[in-house]
Structures are given as structure tokens and as C-alpha cells.
Amino acid sequence: MQAVVIGFHIFKLTKDPLALAFIGLCEAIPAISIALYGGYIADKSEKKVLLLKIFFGVLLASVVMLVFTSEQMHAYMPKTYILAIMYAMIFCIGLARGFFGPTTFSLMGQILPKKLYPNGATWSSSSWQMASILGPMTGGLIYGFYGITPVYIIIFLFISLSITCIFFLDKHYPNFIPKESIFESLKEGVQFVFKSKMMLGAMSLDLFSVFFGGAVALLPVFAEEILKVGSEGLGFMRAAASLGSVLTMLLMTRFSPMNRPWRNLLIAVTGFAISIICYGLSTSFYLTLFFLFCEGAFDSVSVIIRSTIMQLLTPDQMRGRVSAVNSMFIGSSNEIGAFESGLTAKLMRTVPAVVFGGSMTLGVAFVTYLKTKNLLPLTLSDIKPADKIEDQI
């Protein structure tokens, strides 16, 4: 909900797609900068207390945005001040994300036995995508009919509910007690990732495909100026991609994509790229919803495969740091991709920018196919457990 109302509100204030680009940049810079340290802290900390600190920080940032986006503030405060405060709070949320990703990844590894990692990743991603369907759609509709303040009140209530849920978690103490310097600990996590050809390849593929395929960030422009469907239509457009994701993920609980994980990953990224190109060229609202649905469906396959590979290859004592490296590759690639899309839309207009991004993603998938043909026949059983890896796949 917060993502969709921030984007639409800032675009309505500025009428500038570059302003949307800076949303992604403000969140990505702190998330990437703090990621390795966040992974180190996640490995050596008790997860429940760390999650509480993270969510209270997000709650505080959301309260500030609730206050400064209200009509009363718009009446007394210049638009530039409001924008600066919103960007500052987005920056703070980015800092929280730098700790959140490694912490939840470590927690998942402690809760689930390894044989359930593929199914666990599917259900975890499905529940998140279900929220991504209801959130944008509800946020867009409430914003369209009642304004931004009621949306932020609901956001406040749901973040408070999340904090309440965290209190019911069992405590999970760390498997990692650092005996060397923080620099050596971080170096160990980075080296582990770069020695694993499959893990590094999956991260790189997703990084570049999402970087060039981040055209979903331009949905407010399509909703307001091209399709002319307003914030209500924007909510449905954001929900369409999430609906494609959650339905595909539910299907994958029965039909796993891990029979040929690398082959299926390349197919999914190719389908994602084609869907982005078609969405950019569409002038029909309903056709755009269909292409966004397909984009979400293909993206979900990539998410499941990548998550399972990471869980299987990562030792328990190194989960936070490996997840931190993953965050630097992928966790903020959506925001960096949003910046790239906003910048190219500013330079070459909106539709060419989306088509350009989809075409570059297609090129990335093709180059990756040429470079990694030896990984195509691999099955799930060929991915060795992390504790037995000497020279990884």
C-alpha cells in the first residue's frame, strides 16, 4: 500500500517521471550501503529482537509520512519541503531493509528443515504476493475515494499488527559467534558467493534483468497520462502483476520448477522480458492488465528457483552475510531499476523507455544462456548441500 501511494502522490505533486526514479534511488542507496553490515548483525544477533527494532523503525517513518502528507500540511508547507521529507523517510525505510532481508533469510533457515526449502520458499513468497495483490489495489482505491491520510492510517495499523505477530515468534539464537574482525567475517560471506557459480550466476541474471525490466515503476505515468485510469486503475495494475505471481506460486506448490532449475530460470526471465515489452506497447487497459499478470507469473518462477538455490547452498552460520550479498545484487535491483526506468523515460519518453528495458532484459537472458549452457541439464539433486560443498557447482 505504501509503495503505490508514495509513487502516485509524488507524481501528482511533480508531474515528473524523474521524481519516481528518485524514490527507488532513495531506498536502494541505504539498503545496498548497509547490506553487508546488516548481514553480519543478522548472523550474530537474536532474530526476534532484531526484527522488532527494524519494524519499529519502519513504523516511525510511516507515522512521519502520515503527518506530512496530510491536507493540513499541504496548506501550510511548500511542496518542496514535503517532497524532501518523504524522500528522507524512504531513505530510512531503505536502511531498515538492509537489516530486514538478512534477518528473515536467516530465520527461515532456522525454522525449516532443508528438505522443505523449495516448498517453504513457495509458500513464503505466495503469502507476500497475496499481500501485494490486496495492498496496491486497496491503497489505490482508498486513495482515489478518500485521500492519502486514511491510507496511511491503515498502513500504521497493519505495521502495528506485524509488530504484534513478531512478539509470538520463538527466540532464535545465532549459530555464528564471530572470532575474527568484522572485515574478515564480511569477506568470508562475499568469497562464499563468488566461489559458487550457480549462486553467482542466478544473482547476476536477476540483477540485470530486474535493472532493465524495472518498468513497473512507471505505472503511475501509464495510469495518469497514457491509459487515463487514475489511482483506482493504478491499484488494479499493480495488483495484476501480484495476482499472476501468487497464482503461479500456488501452482508451483504442486508442480515444482526445480526439475531443471537453470533451464526454467532462463525461460522465466525470457517470458518476463517479453511481457514487459508488450506492456509498454499496449494502449488498452485490459490488455495491459494481462501483460502485467504474465510479468508477475514469470517473475515468480525466477523468485522460487533463486530462493531455493540460495537456501540449499548456504551454510547456517553464514546465512545473514550471504543474504546481504544477495541484497546488494537483487534486493535493491527493483529500486535501481526504477531509477533507470525513470531516467530513460525522462530522456526518451515513457513507452520507448519501457520497450528499451524489456529488450535489454531479453538480451541479458540470451547472453546468460550462451555463457551457462553447462548448467541447463542440472536437476535439484545435483545441487549439493552447503555443508558438503568444497568446490561448488
Secondary structure per residue as TSV (DSSP state, phi and psi in degrees):
chain	resnum	aa	ss	phi	psi
A	1	M	-	360.0	-43.6
A	2	Q	H	-65.0	-39.7
A	3	A	H	-61.1	-44.3
A	4	V	H	-72.9	-37.3
A	5	V	H	-76.0	-32.2
A	6	I	H	-62.9	-49.1
A	7	G	H	-61.0	-46.4
A	8	F	H	-69.3	-40.0
A	9	H	H	-65.7	-44.5
A	10	I	H	-66.5	-37.9
A	11	F	H	-67.8	-37.1
A	12	K	H	-65.6	-33.1
A	13	L	H	-73.1	-34.7
A	14	T	H	-109.5	-29.1
A	15	K	-	56.5	33.2
A	16	D	-	-132.2	117.7
A	17	P	H	-62.6	-22.8
A	18	L	H	-65.9	-28.2
A	19	A	H	-64.1	-33.2
A	20	L	H	-67.9	-35.3
A	21	A	H	-62.0	-38.7
A	22	F	H	-71.6	-21.2
A	23	I	H	-60.8	-51.3
A	24	G	H	-61.9	-39.9
A	25	L	H	-67.1	-40.8
A	26	C	H	-64.3	-29.6
A	27	E	H	-87.3	-34.7
A	28	A	H	-73.8	-40.7
A	29	I	H	-58.1	-52.0
A	30	P	H	-68.3	-35.1
A	31	A	H	-63.3	-42.2
A	32	I	H	-71.5	-42.7
A	33	S	H	-63.1	-36.5
A	34	I	H	-96.7	-3.7
A	35	A	H	-59.6	-49.8
A	36	L	H	-63.1	-42.5
A	37	Y	H	-65.0	-38.5
A	38	G	H	-60.8	-39.0
A	39	G	H	-66.0	-40.1
A	40	Y	H	-62.2	-44.9
A	41	I	H	-65.6	-39.5
A	42	A	H	-63.5	-39.7
A	43	D	H	-65.8	-35.8
A	44	K	H	-102.2	5.9
A	45	S	S	-115.8	159.0
A	46	E	-	-74.5	129.3
A	47	K	H	-71.5	-36.5
A	48	K	H	-63.9	-47.5
A	49	V	H	-64.7	-39.6
A	50	L	H	-64.7	-41.4
A	51	L	H	-63.0	-39.0
A	52	L	H	-61.8	-43.6
A	53	K	H	-61.8	-41.8
A	54	I	H	-62.3	-47.4
A	55	F	H	-71.9	-32.1
A	56	F	H	-66.5	-34.2
A	57	G	H	-64.2	-43.4
A	58	V	H	-64.7	-39.4
A	59	L	H	-60.8	-44.2
A	60	L	H	-62.7	-43.0
A	61	A	H	-63.0	-38.4
A	62	S	H	-68.7	-36.2
A	63	V	H	-63.5	-42.2
A	64	V	H	-61.3	-42.7
A	65	M	H	-67.7	-34.6
A	66	L	H	-57.6	-44.4
A	67	V	H	-70.1	-45.7
A	68	F	H	-86.9	-4.6
A	69	T	T	-102.4	2.0
A	70	S	S	-70.8	159.5
A	71	E	H	-62.1	-34.6
A	72	Q	H	-61.4	-42.9
A	73	M	H	-66.8	-37.7
A	74	H	H	-63.5	-29.1
A	75	A	H	-74.6	-28.7
A	76	Y	H	-112.9	-14.8
A	77	M	S	-118.0	137.2
A	78	P	-	-60.3	148.9
A	79	K	H	-58.2	-37.7
A	80	T	H	-64.3	-34.8
A	81	Y	H	-67.4	-42.6
A	82	I	H	-62.0	-43.7
A	83	L	H	-61.2	-43.2
A	84	A	H	-61.7	-41.3
A	85	I	H	-67.4	-41.0
A	86	M	H	-63.2	-44.1
A	87	Y	H	-63.4	-37.1
A	88	A	H	-64.0	-41.1
A	89	M	H	-70.0	-35.1
A	90	I	H	-62.4	-39.1
A	91	F	H	-60.0	-43.8
A	92	C	H	-63.6	-40.4
A	93	I	H	-64.1	-36.3
A	94	G	H	-61.1	-40.6
A	95	L	H	-59.9	-44.3
A	96	A	H	-61.8	-38.4
A	97	R	H	-63.0	-32.9
A	98	G	H	-60.6	-27.2
A	99	F	H	-94.7	-30.6
A	100	F	H	-65.8	-48.1
A	101	G	H	-58.1	-55.0
A	102	P	H	-59.8	-35.8
A	103	T	H	-67.0	-47.2
A	104	T	H	-69.2	-35.5
A	105	F	H	-63.6	-43.2
A	106	S	H	-64.2	-41.1
A	107	L	H	-63.8	-41.6
A	108	M	H	-60.9	-40.9
A	109	G	H	-65.2	-29.0
A	110	Q	H	-82.3	-27.6
A	111	I	H	-81.1	-41.3
A	112	L	S	-100.2	140.3
A	113	P	-	-70.8	153.9
A	114	K	G	-60.3	-32.6
A	115	K	G	-67.4	-17.2
A	116	L	G	-100.1	5.4
A	117	Y	H	-57.5	-47.5
A	118	P	H	-60.3	-46.6
A	119	N	H	-69.7	-36.9
A	120	G	H	-63.9	-41.6
A	121	A	H	-62.9	-36.6
A	122	T	H	-66.1	-47.9
A	123	W	H	-68.1	-38.7
A	124	S	H	-61.6	-47.6
A	125	S	H	-67.2	-35.0
A	126	S	H	-64.1	-42.4
A	127	S	H	-65.6	-38.4
A	128	W	H	-64.4	-42.9
A	129	Q	H	-67.7	-32.3
A	130	M	H	-61.9	-42.1
A	131	A	H	-64.0	-33.2
A	132	S	H	-71.4	-19.4
A	133	I	H	-78.0	-51.5
A	134	L	H	-71.5	-35.8
A	135	G	H	-62.7	-60.5
A	136	P	H	-60.7	-41.3
A	137	M	H	-64.1	-48.2
A	138	T	H	-65.7	-43.9
A	139	G	H	-61.1	-43.7
A	140	G	H	-64.2	-42.1
A	141	L	H	-67.7	-45.7
A	142	I	H	-65.2	-40.9
A	143	Y	H	-61.5	-43.2
A	144	G	H	-65.7	-37.1
A	145	F	H	-94.5	-32.2
A	146	Y	H	-123.8	-10.6
A	147	G	-	100.3	178.4
A	148	I	H	-80.3	-29.8
A	149	T	H	-62.3	-46.1
A	150	P	H	-59.9	-33.4
A	151	V	H	-63.1	-44.4
A	152	Y	H	-69.5	-28.6
A	153	I	H	-64.8	-42.8
A	154	I	H	-65.7	-40.3
A	155	I	H	-58.8	-44.0
A	156	F	H	-58.6	-43.7
A	157	L	H	-65.2	-40.1
A	158	F	H	-74.2	-35.1
A	159	I	H	-65.6	-38.0
A	160	S	H	-62.4	-38.8
A	161	L	H	-64.4	-39.1
A	162	S	H	-60.8	-42.6
A	163	I	H	-62.4	-40.1
A	164	T	H	-61.1	-42.0
A	165	C	H	-62.4	-37.9
A	166	I	H	-61.7	-33.6
A	167	F	H	-60.7	-24.1
A	168	F	T	-87.8	-4.6
A	169	L	S	-70.5	147.2
A	170	D	-	-72.4	156.9
A	171	K	-	-77.1	138.1
A	172	H	-	-126.4	105.8
A	173	Y	-	-82.5	155.5
A	174	P	-	-71.9	147.7
A	175	N	S	-87.9	-7.9
A	176	F	-	-116.9	119.5
A	177	I	-	-118.3	107.8
A	178	P	-	-63.2	131.7
A	179	K	-	-110.6	-11.0
A	180	E	S	-114.9	-178.1
A	181	S	-	-67.3	161.1
A	182	I	H	-61.2	-35.1
A	183	F	H	-62.7	-45.1
A	184	E	H	-65.8	-37.1
A	185	S	H	-64.0	-44.6
A	186	L	H	-66.3	-39.7
A	187	K	H	-61.1	-37.9
A	188	E	H	-61.2	-42.9
A	189	G	H	-65.9	-41.3
A	190	V	H	-65.3	-44.6
A	191	Q	H	-63.1	-37.2
A	192	F	H	-59.1	-45.6
A	193	V	H	-64.2	-44.4
A	194	F	H	-74.7	-12.8
A	195	K	H	-85.1	-18.2
A	196	S	-	-94.1	108.1
A	197	K	H	-63.9	-40.6
A	198	M	H	-70.1	-44.5
A	199	M	H	-64.7	-45.6
A	200	L	H	-63.8	-40.0
A	201	G	H	-65.0	-42.0
A	202	A	H	-64.9	-42.3
A	203	M	H	-63.3	-44.6
A	204	S	H	-64.8	-43.1
A	205	L	H	-60.4	-46.0
A	206	D	H	-68.5	-37.4
A	207	L	H	-57.5	-53.1
A	208	F	H	-74.1	-33.9
A	209	S	H	-68.7	-41.2
A	210	V	H	-73.6	-33.4
A	211	F	H	-58.7	-48.6
A	212	F	H	-83.7	-20.8
A	213	G	T	-100.2	21.2
A	214	G	G	-81.7	28.9
A	215	A	G	-70.4	-11.8
A	216	V	G	-61.6	-24.2
A	217	A	G	-62.4	-19.9
A	218	L	G	-90.7	6.8
A	219	L	H	-55.7	-38.3
A	220	P	H	-57.5	-34.5
A	221	V	H	-68.1	-44.1
A	222	F	I	-62.7	-43.1
A	223	A	I	-66.3	-39.8
A	224	E	I	-85.8	-40.0
A	225	E	I	-113.5	-29.6
A	226	I	I	-97.9	-53.5
A	227	L	S	-91.1	-20.3
A	228	K	-	55.3	54.7
A	229	V	-	-115.5	-0.5
A	230	G	H	69.3	-170.4
A	231	S	H	-66.6	-30.2
A	232	E	H	-64.1	-46.4
A	233	G	H	-64.4	-36.8
A	234	L	H	-60.5	-41.2
A	235	G	H	-59.3	-42.9
A	236	F	H	-68.3	-35.7
A	237	M	H	-66.4	-43.0
A	238	R	H	-65.6	-36.2
A	239	A	H	-72.0	-28.0
A	240	A	H	-61.3	-45.2
A	241	A	H	-63.0	-41.0
A	242	S	H	-67.9	-36.2
A	243	L	H	-63.1	-42.9
A	244	G	H	-59.4	-39.7
A	245	S	H	-65.4	-49.6
A	246	V	H	-70.0	-38.1
A	247	L	H	-65.5	-40.3
A	248	T	H	-66.7	-39.9
A	249	M	H	-66.0	-39.4
A	250	L	H	-63.1	-37.8
A	251	L	H	-65.1	-35.0
A	252	M	H	-74.9	-13.4
A	253	T	T	-68.0	-22.4
A	254	R	T	-100.3	-37.6
A	255	F	S	-122.4	93.6
A	256	S	-	-69.4	141.4
A	257	P	G	-84.7	8.4
A	258	M	G	-90.7	7.8
A	259	N	G	-66.7	-38.0
A	260	R	S	-136.9	77.9
A	261	P	H	-60.0	-43.5
A	262	W	H	-70.7	-41.2
A	263	R	H	-60.4	-45.8
A	264	N	H	-67.4	-32.0
A	265	L	H	-64.3	-43.6
A	266	L	H	-66.1	-39.1
A	267	I	H	-63.4	-41.7
A	268	A	H	-64.7	-42.8
A	269	V	H	-66.9	-36.6
A	270	T	H	-63.4	-45.3
A	271	G	H	-63.0	-38.4
A	272	F	H	-59.0	-45.6
A	273	A	H	-64.0	-43.9
A	274	I	H	-64.8	-38.9
A	275	S	H	-63.0	-39.2
A	276	I	H	-63.4	-43.6
A	277	I	H	-61.9	-45.5
A	278	C	H	-65.2	-38.7
A	279	Y	H	-63.0	-39.1
A	280	G	H	-65.8	-33.1
A	281	L	H	-86.6	-15.0
A	282	S	-	-71.2	139.6
A	283	T	-	-115.3	6.1
A	284	S	-	-107.8	131.3
A	285	F	H	-60.1	-45.4
A	286	Y	H	-71.4	-34.7
A	287	L	H	-68.3	-37.1
A	288	T	H	-62.7	-41.6
A	289	L	H	-59.2	-40.6
A	290	F	H	-64.0	-45.7
A	291	F	H	-67.4	-35.5
A	292	L	H	-67.4	-36.9
A	293	F	H	-58.3	-47.0
A	294	C	H	-64.6	-40.0
A	295	E	H	-59.0	-45.3
A	296	G	H	-64.8	-37.7
A	297	A	H	-64.4	-48.2
A	298	F	H	-66.9	-37.8
A	299	D	H	-64.3	-35.3
A	300	S	H	-65.6	-35.1
A	301	V	H	-62.8	-43.6
A	302	S	H	-60.5	-42.6
A	303	V	H	-61.9	-46.4
A	304	I	H	-63.2	-46.4
A	305	I	H	-63.6	-46.9
A	306	R	H	-64.7	-42.5
A	307	S	H	-62.7	-41.9
A	308	T	H	-66.7	-43.3
A	309	I	H	-58.5	-44.5
A	310	M	H	-64.6	-43.8
A	311	Q	H	-64.2	-39.0
A	312	L	H	-71.9	-35.5
A	313	L	H	-89.1	-12.3
A	314	T	S	-97.7	125.8
A	315	P	-	-66.3	150.3
A	316	D	G	-57.9	-40.9
A	317	Q	G	-75.1	-3.4
A	318	M	G	-121.8	9.4
A	319	R	H	-62.6	-42.6
A	320	G	H	-62.2	-45.9
A	321	R	H	-70.3	-39.0
A	322	V	H	-65.7	-41.2
A	323	S	H	-62.9	-33.3
A	324	A	H	-65.0	-42.0
A	325	V	H	-63.1	-41.0
A	326	N	H	-60.4	-39.5
A	327	S	I	-62.5	-37.6
A	328	M	I	-68.2	-34.4
A	329	F	I	-76.8	-49.5
A	330	I	I	-118.4	-39.5
A	331	G	I	-55.4	-32.2
A	332	S	T	-111.8	8.5
A	333	S	H	-66.3	-27.9
A	334	N	H	-63.0	-42.7
A	335	E	H	-71.4	-40.7
A	336	I	H	-65.1	-39.0
A	337	G	H	-63.7	-36.2
A	338	A	H	-63.9	-38.8
A	339	F	H	-64.8	-44.9
A	340	E	H	-60.1	-42.1
A	341	S	H	-66.7	-43.0
A	342	G	H	-63.8	-40.0
A	343	L	H	-67.8	-45.8
A	344	T	H	-66.9	-32.7
A	345	A	H	-65.3	-35.5
A	346	K	H	-67.0	-37.1
A	347	L	H	-85.3	-37.6
A	348	M	H	-126.3	13.7
A	349	R	-	76.6	164.6
A	350	T	H	-66.9	-54.4
A	351	V	H	-63.2	-48.3
A	352	P	H	-58.7	-33.3
A	353	A	H	-64.4	-41.9
A	354	V	H	-67.2	-44.4
A	355	V	H	-63.5	-40.3
A	356	F	H	-61.2	-46.2
A	357	G	H	-62.0	-44.4
A	358	G	H	-63.8	-38.7
A	359	S	H	-66.9	-39.9
A	360	M	H	-65.7	-37.1
A	361	T	H	-63.3	-41.0
A	362	L	H	-61.2	-41.0
A	363	G	H	-64.5	-39.6
A	364	V	H	-61.5	-43.4
A	365	A	H	-62.1	-40.2
A	366	F	H	-68.1	-44.5
A	367	V	H	-63.4	-40.7
A	368	T	H	-63.0	-39.7
A	369	Y	H	-58.9	-44.1
A	370	L	H	-65.7	-33.4
A	371	K	H	-85.7	-17.7
A	372	T	-	-127.9	31.8
A	373	K	G	-58.9	-29.5
A	374	N	G	-67.7	-17.0
A	375	L	G	-89.4	-11.7
A	376	L	T	-60.9	-39.4
A	377	P	T	-77.6	-9.8
A	378	L	-	-62.6	141.4
A	379	T	-	-109.1	176.6
A	380	L	G	-60.9	-36.5
A	381	S	G	-68.4	-18.0
A	382	D	G	-79.9	-12.8
A	383	I	S	-86.5	107.8
A	384	K	-	-73.4	145.1
A	385	P	-	-57.6	148.4
A	386	A	G	-60.0	-36.0
A	387	D	G	-76.0	-4.1
A	388	K	G	-111.0	3.7
A	389	I	-	-83.2	125.3
A	390	E	S	-104.1	-68.7
A	391	D	S	-109.0	105.3
A	392	Q	-	-70.0	167.2
A	393	I	-	-56.2	360.0
